[in-house]
Amino acid sequence: MSEIEAKVKEIIVDTVNCDADAVVLDAKLGDDLGIDSLDAMEINMALEEAFAISIADEDIVKFVCVKDIVNYIDS
C-alpha cells in the first residue's frame, strides 16, 4: 500500500467511521462506504489539508471509488 493510499484510507475511516477493511481501492464511495455529500466535503477538506493541495469542485464529483481519489492525488 502506498503512502498516499494509506493516508486516503485513514482520512475516509476517520471521517465516516466506517470499517477500515471496507476501504479498498475499488470500494465505491456512495454505494459501498455510504459517503454522502456532507461526508464528501469533509473528506475533501481533510485531503486538501493532509496533502497541501486544492481540489476543484468539478474534480470532486468525478470521484466514484477510493482509487479515483488516490490517482488524483498521485498525479
QUIQUISUL-V501023 format. One record per run of one state. SS is the DSSP state (hx for helix, st for strand, lp for the rest). FROM is the first residue (numbers start at 1). LEN is the number of residues. If there is no record, write none. Layout:
# QUIQUISUL-V501023
[[SS | FROM | LEN] [SS | FROM | LEN]]
This chain:
# QUIQUISUL-V501023
[[lp | 1 | 2] [hx | 3 | 14] [lp | 17 | 3] [hx | 20 | 3] [lp | 23 | 5] [st | 28 | 1] [lp | 29 | 8] [hx | 37 | 15] [lp | 52 | 5] [hx | 57 | 4] [lp | 61 | 4] [st | 65 | 1] [hx | 66 | 9] [lp | 75 | 1]]
